Every structure is written in C-alpha cells, then in structure tokens.
Amino acid sequence: MTAAALLSQARRAAGLTRPMAAWRAGVAQPTLARVESGCQRPSLPTWTGCCYRASLALEALPDPHELGVLETTLALTPVVVARAG
C-alpha cells in the first residue's frame, strides 16, 4: 500500500471527509485530493500535518536503493568524510 493510499484509508477510518481533513491539516482540499490520489508529492510539513491529523506516525526510512551508499558512507572515518564533502 502506498503512503497516499494509507493516508486516504486513515482519513476515512477516522470518519473525516476530505474537506474536514484538509482543514485540520491546514491544506487546501484540492491539495489533499492530489496527495491522496498520488498525483502530488507533498512537502514534509504537509505530510506531517496530514499524518498527525489522521493519527498516523510519520517515520523516515532510507530508500532501499540507497542503502549501499549509506553503508559505505557510515563506514568512512570522519576525516575521510570531511575531505569528501
């Protein structure tokens, strides 16, 4: 299930109409509609507001395709990281 579908499902489970949820999250109703349909990738503040109002926890996880880069970077010493930056 996508994050957009999860947000839409949580809104409906909470008994909120889209206009009510948008008002609570502090976004325009058309914005919430685009987010829930997956047509728009919202900013972090928009996601945070929508998730908070839908009683969802927002958790940041690394992209699985970037885990190799992350592991390599974490293995570097601070001196190597400073030089690479």
C-alpha positions in Angstrom: 0.0 0.0 0.0 1.3 3.4 -0.9 1.6 6.3 1.6 -1.1 8.1 -0.3 -3.5 5.2 0.0 -2.7 4.7 3.6 -3.4 8.4 4.3 -6.7 8.2 2.5 -7.7 5.0 4.4 -6.8 6.5 7.7 -8.8 9.6 7.0 -11.9 7.5 6.1 -11.4 5.3 9.2 -11.3 8.4 11.4 -14.7 9.4 9.9 -13.3 12.6 8.3 -14.5 13.9 5.0 -11.7 15.2 2.7 -12.7 18.9 3.3 -12.7 18.3 7.1 -9.3 16.5 7.0 -7.8 19.3 4.8 -9.0 22.0 7.1 -7.5 20.2 10.1 -4.2 19.6 8.3 -4.1 23.2 7.2 -4.0 22.5 3.5 -6.5 23.2 0.7 -8.9 20.4 -0.1 -7.7 20.1 -3.7 -4.2 19.6 -2.4 -5.3 16.8 -0.1 -7.1 15.2 -3.0 -4.0 15.3 -5.2 -1.9 13.9 -2.3 -4.4 11.1 -1.6 -4.6 10.2 -5.3 -0.8 10.0 -5.6 -0.7 12.9 -8.2 1.2 15.2 -5.9 4.2 14.6 -3.7 3.7 16.8 -0.7 6.3 18.8 1.2 7.4 17.4 4.6 5.2 19.9 6.5 2.2 18.9 4.5 2.8 15.2 5.1 3.4 15.8 8.8 0.2 17.8 9.2 -1.9 15.2 7.3 -0.4 12.3 9.2 -0.8 14.0 12.6 -4.5 14.8 11.9 -5.1 11.3 10.7 -3.4 9.8 13.8 -0.6 8.3 11.8 3.0 8.2 12.9 5.4 9.6 10.2 8.7 7.7 10.1 11.6 8.5 7.7 13.3 5.4 6.2 16.1 5.3 3.7 15.4 4.4 0.1 16.3 0.7 -0.2 18.3 1.5 -3.4 20.4 3.9 -1.4 21.3 1.6 1.4 24.6 0.6 -0.2 25.7 4.3 -0.4 24.5 4.8 3.2 26.5 1.8 4.5 29.6 2.9 2.6 29.3 6.5 3.9 28.9 5.2 7.5 32.0 3.1 7.2 34.2 6.1 6.4 36.2 7.8 9.1 35.3 11.4 10.0 38.5 12.6 8.3 37.6 10.9 5.0 34.0 12.3 5.1 35.3 15.8 5.8 37.7 15.6 2.8 34.9 14.1 0.5 32.4 16.8 1.5 
